[in-house]
Amino acid sequence: MSDPQTLFLPDNASLSTRLRVAYQCLGVLKHEPTNPNCGQLLNICLDLNVYASLVQQLQRSEEGRRMLSKRPSLQARELDLAALERLPEGTLGHELARYYRDNKISPFDTTLELKNDIDYIGKRYRETHDLLHVLTGYGTDVVGEMELQAYALGNLGIRTAAFILLYSSFGLLKGPQSGVGRSEYLRRLWAAYHRGHASQLFLGFWFEEHWETPVATLRARLCAPEERMN
């Protein structure tokens, strides 16, 4: 297994180099699925062009340019979970803090150097994962995690999300691990993908300025309605 501390992506890396580093990251993540550095590096290896396109989109608006300039962060050292949990129930800050407490997990953190806006967008995508669970309402069970990947694929076109869906769904469709039938599982993924595609680009939203805003208000503003299951 590769040493995660020695893995890095050179500037202007070729496709073959990105694939090689991505493969090495997968080897680490197989044994350390929560390794933040390899998780972010994997995203950048597979989604470099996608992140570059997202940077161009953000540069077209004043709010997007402000985000790229200020680079707000949702990393662990930036979040005071105790203070957020004291906010009124239903607010984004309170519900995010409760999400971490209830799931017994910690906020995202990384030591990777941000050399440019593309690196920042890769980091931003990773650190909004848990917040997106709260915003969309998708659960943290196996199916909920796959729904969130499908949502991100529809909203941003993230290739890593497509890879995770293909890799994970192959095993889920072969057995009962998902807890739902095959047709229902596929319908839920398809609905999540279309919901993400119809929703506002979440990566350009400054969540840090809305801790006191009700989740319901933000959901109505940012997310398309969830498709009803028959």
Order of alpha helices (4+ residues) and beta strands (2+ residues): alpha-alpha-alpha-alpha-alpha-alpha-alpha-alpha-alpha-alpha-alpha
